[in-house]
C-alpha cells in the first residue's frame, strides 16, 4: 500500500500531482509485484547461523553479490555525480541494490536473535557482527540516497519506482541465495516473467508521461487535440487553386461547377 498512499498523501500534503497515466502506472506496478510475489517460491528453511553461512559462501551468491557491489560503486562514484540530479533512476537504483544486502542481513539477524533466546552462543559467531555492520551501512546508504531523490524529484514518482525496483531485486536475491529457482514450476516461471514485464510497463508509464496533463476530465479534449484538424475551404479558393494548378494538362478542358 506504500505506492497509492504516497501518491495520495503527496498530492494532498505536498501539492504534487500524479496524472492519469501515472495512476495507471502505479496500478500496474502493484499488479505486477503482486503476481511476482504470488508465483515466487517459499523461502528455504534456515534455522542456524552455520546454515546461513554456508548459503552466503556459495559461488552463485558470491558472484551475484560481487555484481551488485560493482554496480553500486559504479552508480555512486561515476553516474550519481554526473546524472543523479537529472535522472530519477540513479539514486533509486542505488537504494534498491543496497536493499538486497539489508534484507539478507535482516534475515540472518532474525536467525541470530532466535538463537540468542534459545541459548545458542550467537554473540561469539563472527557472522552476527558482519551482518550488523552490513545492515547499518546499507540502511545508512539507502536513507541518504532516498532523501536526495526526494529533495529533487516528485514524491509521487519516487516511491512507486523505488518500490518496484526494491521488490524486484529483493525477490531476485532471495531466489539466488536460497536456490528457490530449482523448485519453481513452469507456471511460476511464466507468472514471474509476466509480473516483471507488467512492472516494467508500469514504471514506463510513470516516468515517460509524468509531464503530461492527462486526467479523466480533460481526456476527451486531449484525444481531440491529437487528431489533425481538417482545413475547410470555400468554393472560391478551390476554383482559384484549380485554375492556378501547374500540373493540370493544358490540352484538357477545365470544367467548373458552382
C-alpha positions, 0 to 999 in steps of 0.5 A, spaced: 500 500 500 506 504 500 505 506 492 497 509 492 498 512 499 504 516 497 501 518 491 495 520 495 498 523 501 503 527 496 498 530 492 494 532 498 500 534 503 505 536 498 501 539 492 504 534 487 500 531 482 500 524 479 496 524 472 492 519 469 497 515 466 501 515 472 495 512 476 495 507 471 502 506 472 502 505 479 496 500 478 500 496 474 506 496 478 502 493 484 499 488 479 505 486 477 509 485 484 503 482 486 503 476 481 511 476 482 510 475 489 504 470 488 508 465 483 515 466 487 517 460 491 517 459 499 523 461 502 528 455 504 528 453 511 534 456 515 534 455 522 542 456 524 547 461 523 552 455 520 546 454 515 546 461 513 553 461 512 554 456 508 548 459 503 552 466 503 559 462 501 556 459 495 559 461 488 552 463 485 551 468 491 558 470 491 558 472 484 551 475 484 553 479 490 560 481 487 555 484 481 551 488 485 557 491 489 560 493 482 554 496 480 553 500 486 560 503 486 559 504 479 552 508 480 555 512 486 562 514 484 561 515 476 553 516 474 550 519 481 555 525 480 554 526 473 546 524 472 543 523 479 540 530 479 537 529 472 535 522 472 530 519 477 533 512 476 540 513 479 539 514 486 533 509 486 537 504 483 542 505 488 537 504 494 534 498 491 541 494 490 543 496 497 536 493 499 538 486 497 544 486 502 539 489 508 534 484 507 539 478 507 542 481 513 535 482 516 534 475 515 540 472 518 539 477 524 532 474 525 536 467 525 541 470 530 536 473 535 532 466 535 538 463 537 540 468 542 533 466 546 534 459 545 541 459 548 545 458 542 552 462 543 550 467 537 554 473 540 561 469 539 559 467 531 563 472 527 557 472 522 552 476 527 557 482 527 558 482 519 551 482 518 550 488 523 555 492 520 552 490 513 545 492 515 547 499 518 551 501 512 546 499 507 540 502 511 545 508 512 546 508 504 539 507 502 536 513 507 541 518 504 540 516 497 532 516 498 532 523 501 536 526 495 531 523 490 526 526 494 529 533 495 529 533 487 524 529 484 516 528 485 514 524 491 509 521 487 514 518 482 519 516 487 516 511 491 512 507 486 519 506 482 523 505 488 518 500 490 518 496 484 525 496 483 526 494 491 521 488 490 524 486 484 531 485 486 529 483 493 525 477 490 531 476 485 536 475 491 532 471 495 531 466 489 539 466 488 541 465 495 536 460 497 536 456 490 528 457 490 529 457 482 530 449 482 523 448 485 519 453 481 514 450 476 513 452 469 507 456 471 511 460 476 516 461 471 511 464 466 507 468 472 514 471 474 516 473 467 509 476 466 509 480 473 516 483 471 514 485 464 507 488 467 512 492 472 516 494 467 510 497 463 508 500 469 514 504 471 514 506 463 508 509 464 510 513 470 516 516 468 515 517 460 508 521 461 509 524 468 509 531 464 503 530 461 496 533 463 492 527 462 486 526 467 479 523 466 476 530 465 480 533 460 481 526 456 476 527 451 479 534 449 486 531 449 484 525 444 481 531 440 487 535 440 491 529 437 487 528 431 489 533 425 484 538 424 481 538 417 482 545 413 475 547 410 475 551 404 470 555 400 468 554 393 472 560 391 479 558 393 478 551 390 476 554 383 482 559 384 487 553 386 484 549 380 485 554 375 492 556 378 494 548 378 501 547 374 500 540 373 493 540 370 494 538 362 493 544 358 490 540 352 484 538 357 478 542 358 477 545 365 470 544 367 467 548 373 461 547 377 458 552 382 
